[in-house]
């Protein structure tokens, strides 16, 4: 859980720059609290090091105006919105949706 509010989407809304900054702060807070790795880096780790990782995510394709991400590990039980923020590098300007462990990040 993050102390900073996560906005999804925030583009073309009132106070959008403050919402963007809140998302960036929320991502930083999540990164400080949890050991987060993308699947590519996680797969290269030793089994011992993998045990200390809290969240693992990876790119899973995409299509017109969206990118897809898969959540492989979510030990702290972060919310879908928090996981989406991680996958999108602190942005979420156009929003997100999810289906199971797959998160769709809207890019346009």
CORVEN-V406801 format. One record per residue. N is the residue number from 1. RES is the residue in three letters. OMEGA is omega in whole degrees, -180 to 180 (NA if undefined). D_CENTER is the distance of its C-alpha to the mean C-alpha in Angstrom with 1 decimal. Layout:
BEGIN
n=N res=RES omega=OMEGA d_center=D_CENTER
n=N res=RES omega=OMEGA d_center=D_CENTER
END
This chain:
BEGIN
n=1 res=UNK omega=-179 d_center=12.7
n=2 res=UNK omega=178 d_center=12.5
n=3 res=UNK omega=-179 d_center=15.7
n=4 res=UNK omega=179 d_center=14.3
n=5 res=UNK omega=178 d_center=13.9
n=6 res=UNK omega=180 d_center=10.8
n=7 res=UNK omega=179 d_center=12.3
n=8 res=UNK omega=-6 d_center=11.4
n=9 res=UNK omega=177 d_center=13.5
n=10 res=UNK omega=-178 d_center=15.4
n=11 res=UNK omega=177 d_center=17.3
n=12 res=UNK omega=176 d_center=21.0
n=13 res=UNK omega=178 d_center=21.1
n=14 res=UNK omega=179 d_center=23.2
n=15 res=UNK omega=-175 d_center=21.9
n=16 res=UNK omega=-179 d_center=19.1
n=17 res=UNK omega=176 d_center=19.2
n=18 res=UNK omega=179 d_center=18.9
n=19 res=UNK omega=177 d_center=15.9
n=20 res=UNK omega=-180 d_center=14.2
n=21 res=UNK omega=177 d_center=15.3
n=22 res=UNK omega=178 d_center=14.1
n=23 res=UNK omega=179 d_center=10.5
n=24 res=UNK omega=178 d_center=11.1
n=25 res=UNK omega=179 d_center=12.9
n=26 res=UNK omega=178 d_center=10.4
n=27 res=UNK omega=180 d_center=7.9
n=28 res=UNK omega=179 d_center=11.2
n=29 res=UNK omega=178 d_center=12.2
n=30 res=UNK omega=-180 d_center=9.5
n=31 res=UNK omega=178 d_center=10.3
n=32 res=UNK omega=-178 d_center=13.9
n=33 res=UNK omega=-171 d_center=13.9
n=34 res=UNK omega=175 d_center=12.2
n=35 res=UNK omega=-174 d_center=12.9
n=36 res=UNK omega=180 d_center=9.7
n=37 res=UNK omega=170 d_center=10.8
n=38 res=UNK omega=-174 d_center=10.3
n=39 res=UNK omega=-178 d_center=12.9
n=40 res=UNK omega=180 d_center=15.4
n=41 res=UNK omega=-179 d_center=15.7
n=42 res=UNK omega=-178 d_center=15.7
n=43 res=UNK omega=-179 d_center=18.5
n=44 res=UNK omega=-176 d_center=20.6
n=45 res=UNK omega=174 d_center=20.7
n=46 res=UNK omega=179 d_center=23.7
n=47 res=UNK omega=180 d_center=23.6
n=48 res=UNK omega=179 d_center=24.3
n=49 res=UNK omega=179 d_center=21.3
n=50 res=UNK omega=-178 d_center=19.0
n=51 res=UNK omega=-178 d_center=20.2
n=52 res=UNK omega=-178 d_center=18.6
n=53 res=UNK omega=-178 d_center=15.0
n=54 res=UNK omega=-175 d_center=12.9
n=55 res=UNK omega=176 d_center=9.7
n=56 res=UNK omega=179 d_center=10.0
n=57 res=UNK omega=178 d_center=8.1
n=58 res=UNK omega=177 d_center=10.0
n=59 res=UNK omega=-177 d_center=11.1
n=60 res=UNK omega=179 d_center=13.4
n=61 res=UNK omega=-179 d_center=15.3
n=62 res=UNK omega=-179 d_center=15.4
n=63 res=UNK omega=-178 d_center=18.3
n=64 res=UNK omega=174 d_center=19.7
n=65 res=UNK omega=175 d_center=17.3
n=66 res=UNK omega=173 d_center=14.1
n=67 res=UNK omega=179 d_center=11.9
n=68 res=UNK omega=178 d_center=11.1
n=69 res=UNK omega=177 d_center=8.8
n=70 res=UNK omega=175 d_center=10.2
n=71 res=UNK omega=-178 d_center=9.3
n=72 res=UNK omega=-178 d_center=12.3
n=73 res=UNK omega=-180 d_center=12.3
n=74 res=UNK omega=-176 d_center=11.2
n=75 res=UNK omega=-179 d_center=14.2
n=76 res=UNK omega=-180 d_center=13.5
n=77 res=UNK omega=176 d_center=12.7
n=78 res=UNK omega=179 d_center=9.7
n=79 res=UNK omega=177 d_center=9.7
n=80 res=UNK omega=-180 d_center=8.2
n=81 res=UNK omega=178 d_center=7.3
n=82 res=UNK omega=178 d_center=5.7
n=83 res=UNK omega=178 d_center=3.7
n=84 res=UNK omega=179 d_center=3.5
n=85 res=UNK omega=178 d_center=3.3
n=86 res=UNK omega=-179 d_center=2.0
n=87 res=UNK omega=-177 d_center=3.1
n=88 res=UNK omega=175 d_center=5.3
n=89 res=UNK omega=177 d_center=6.3
n=90 res=UNK omega=-174 d_center=7.0
n=91 res=UNK omega=-177 d_center=8.8
n=92 res=UNK omega=-177 d_center=8.8
n=93 res=UNK omega=-180 d_center=12.6
n=94 res=UNK omega=174 d_center=13.6
n=95 res=UNK omega=-178 d_center=11.5
n=96 res=UNK omega=170 d_center=10.0
n=97 res=UNK omega=-179 d_center=11.7
n=98 res=UNK omega=174 d_center=11.6
n=99 res=UNK omega=-176 d_center=14.5
n=100 res=UNK omega=-179 d_center=14.7
n=101 res=UNK omega=179 d_center=12.1
n=102 res=UNK omega=179 d_center=11.3
n=103 res=UNK omega=178 d_center=8.7
n=104 res=UNK omega=178 d_center=10.4
n=105 res=UNK omega=180 d_center=9.2
n=106 res=UNK omega=-174 d_center=12.6
n=107 res=UNK omega=-179 d_center=13.9
n=108 res=UNK omega=NA d_center=17.3
END
